[in-house]
Amino acid sequence: MADLRGARVAVLMESDYYEPEIFYYQRRFAEEGIRLDLLTRLWGQQEITFTGHEYRAPLTVNGSLEGLDDDALRSYDAIVVPSGMVADRLRFSEKPLDPSPATELMRRAFALPEVLKGVICHGMWLLAKAPETVRGRPVTCHNNLVGDVLNMGAEYRDEDVVVDGDLVTGRSGAHCHLFARALLGELAVRRGGERPA
């Protein structure tokens, strides 16, 4: 694989995250020398401590997803919407008909092909108000969201991981190792290397 040292990956965070997934990313990406930033909607605070879904493990996040301009967004090689209830919480908007800041961030990320997008499991919920981002594209998702992605106009694939250009999707948090491997492979290709066999 290509040398990935210095690459940057952002993972969007909220409570009810799936601990094994996030902890896996923290360790696996560090092995490749990738900087992993956890971003959330801080609601005017300096930091927020979230709790996990399985073990109620606390995780403090101080990176803000709000106010990231396109240059800051381009500074990331990839942006990941994880599994668990993270996407459901991040898609909250005070005005029900308006997209949330996290959804708007993803819409902007999809307009930048140089930024790899990773969406796993229930992460597809975050794109519900931005269906054009996945319309006509092959994706996978949690079994419970198949109807959602079909209603969004995406082409569901019954696979653990699906890669479509700048979009990598995964079936569930339990497949995070396969999802991460696909992300790393795509990042390697973008740096002139080859996907792992």
N, C-alpha and C positions, 0 to 999 in steps of 0.2 A: 504494500500500500504506500501511497505518497506520504511524505512527512506532513503531519497535520498540526505540528506545533505552532501555536500562535493563532489557530482558528478560534472563532468565537461562536458559541451557541447560546441562545436564550431559551429558557423554559418558562412558560407562563404558569403562575401558581395561585392557588387559593386553598381554602380548607377542604377536607375530605379528599386530599390527594392520596394516591396509592403508594405507600411508603417504599415497597420493594422496587418500584419503577424509578422513583426519583433518586433513591440511594444508589441504584445501579448506574444511572446516568452520571451521578457525581463521581463515582469511582472509575467507570469505564472511559468516559471522556478524558478524565485526568490522566489516565494511562497513555493517551495519545498526545498529551500536552495541550489539550483544548481547554480554553477558558469557558466555564459554564456560568452564566448569569441567570439568577431567578428573578423574574419580573412580575409585578402585580399592580393592581390599582390600589394605591396607598391611602386614598381618601383623606389627603392632607396630613397624614402622619409620617414620621420618619421611618418607621418600620412596623410590620405586623407579624405576629406569630400565629401561624396556622397549625392546625392539628390534622394528622393523617386519618385515613378511613379505617385501616385495619387495627392499628395499635394506639391510636390517638397520640402518635409521636409528634412533638412540637418541632416546628421549623420556622425560623425567623427570616423574613424577606425584607430587604430594604431597597431593592431596585424597582423603579417606577416604569410602568409601560406607557403612562401618559406623558405627553410632551416629547416623545421621541420623534424627531423630524426624519425626513427621508435619508439624510446623510447618516444619522445615528442608526437608523434601521439597516442601511446598507453596510454598516460596520459589522453586522452579524453575518456569519456564513450560513446559519440556519436558525429558524425559530420553531419551537416545538409546543404544541398544545397537548398536554398529557392526558392520561386516563383519569378515572375516578369522577368526582363531581366538580372538578376544577372548572370545566367549560360551562357547566350550568350556572355556577356562581358568577363567573366572569361575564356571562352574557346578560346579566342584570342591567337594566337601564331605568333611570328614574322616569323617563318618558317612554311608555311601553311601545310606541311605534318607532322609536329611534334605536339605532344600533348602539351597543355599549362601546366604551372606549377600546376594549379588547377586540371586539368584532371589527371596529374601524381599523385598528392596528393590523389585523390579519388581512383585511381587504387591501390595505396599502402594501402589505408584504407580498400578496399575490400579484400585484402590479409590478413587482421587481423580480424578474426571473433569476437574477444573480443570487437571490436569497432563497435557500432551500427551505421548504415548508414541510414540517412533520406533524401529522395529526393522527393520534392513536385512540382507539376505543371510543369512549363517549366524547372525545374532543371535538367530534363533528358537530356537536350541539352549538359550539361557538360560531359556526359558519351558517347557522340556520337563517340569519337575517342577511347573509351575503351569499345566496345560493349560486350566483354567477361564478364564484370562485371554483366550484367543483362541477358545475353543469357540463355534462358530456364527457367528464373525465372518469377513468377507471379508479375506483377506490375500494377499500375494505373498511370495516368498522365493527363495533360490537354487534352481536346478533340482534340485540334490542333496538338498534338504530337503523336497521336495514330499510324499514319503511321511511324513515326520515331522509336518508340519503337518496332514495328513489324519488321522493317528493321534491328534493332539491335538484333533481335532474341529473344526478350522477349515475354512473354505470357501476353497480355493485359487483364485486368479485368475491367469491367465496374462497379467499386465500388469507393466510396469516399476515402477509405484507405485500403491498402493491406499490410499485414505483412507476410514476408517470412524469417524466421530466423533472421539474422542480418541486414535485409533490411526492412525499412518501407517507403512506397510510398504514396503520397496523390494526389488527383485529381487537386485541385487548391488552390490558396492562401485563398480563401473564406472558405476552409475546414481546415484552420490551427489549429482551436481548436480541431477538431477530430484527426488530424495528431499529434498534441502535446500530446493529451491524449494517443494515441497509443505508442508514443515514451516513455512517462512516464511509461506506463504499462510495456513495454519491459524492461526498466531500473529497474523497481521494481522487475520483475521476476529474473533478473540477480543478484539482491541483496538479493534473497531469499524470496521475498514477492509474492504477488498475483496481477494479473491484476485487475483493478477496474471493477466492474460489469457493 
